[in-house]
Amino acid sequence: MSRLRSVPPEFSTGVRAAGPLLLGIAPFALVAGVAAANAGLSVVQALGMSVFVFAGASQLAALDLLSRDAPLAVVVVTAAVINLRMLMYSASIAPHFRNVAGRARALLAYFLTDMSYALTVARFSPDAPEQRWYYLGLSITVWLVWQAGTLAGVLLGAGVPASWGLEFAVPLVFLALLMPEMKDRSSVAAAVAAGVVAVAGAGLPLNLGLLLGALCGVVVGTVAEASVGVGAE
């Protein structure tokens, strides 16, 4: 009981804040686990990838490429390109953790996701106390549910007949993730450019179409956003 009482209140607040997110994270993790099983990964391999990568969209893209026997280099580069946004998240949130020791910051960086970034940054203000415990409570809760959902998906996927066609779950999840993000001209331009290039390059060797589509989407989105900023000035 004394240990429970020693948990910082901000940590508990972060855990509670993760609650509404879990309704979307749990099925997403389940699909990632099913995709891992369909790609031929064992339970240990799937969980190892989930723990090491811990990035939903890039994890699904990597699993899709693995299921199509893409070279490992293409898989790694594609996942890295999809996760480029984490560089911007890190640069934005880093000043708020400047008083945290280097090794502890590395741990915080590991748990960085779209959700943990958005909710934590929303709580920051010049007068607000440091939010590392809130961030950890939120992020660790998301991490635990993601790993549990992935494990459930692997176990489920391994026993599901191929006739069920669960391979369609991955593109459907990507569509579900994409649509809410298309809120402005730059995001629409990035999505359209990436989709057109990926489809046009579907026949390229080494499954390079997806990688080229991701790169094109990043470039077009960045250029479009920059042009909007210049126009606003």
Secondary structure, 3 states (H helix, E strand, C coil): CHHHHCCCHHHHHHHHHHHHHHHHHHHHHHHHHHHHHHCCCCHHHHHHHHHHHCCHHHHHHHHHHHHCCCCHHHHHHHHHHHCCHHHHHHHHHHHHHCCCCHHHHHHHHHCCCHHHHHHHHHHCCCCCCCCHHHHHHHHHHHHHHHHHHHHHHHHHHHCCCHHHCHHHHHHHHHHHHHHHHCCCHHHHHHHHHHHHHHHHCCCCHHHHHHHHHHHHHHHHHHHHHHHHHHHHC
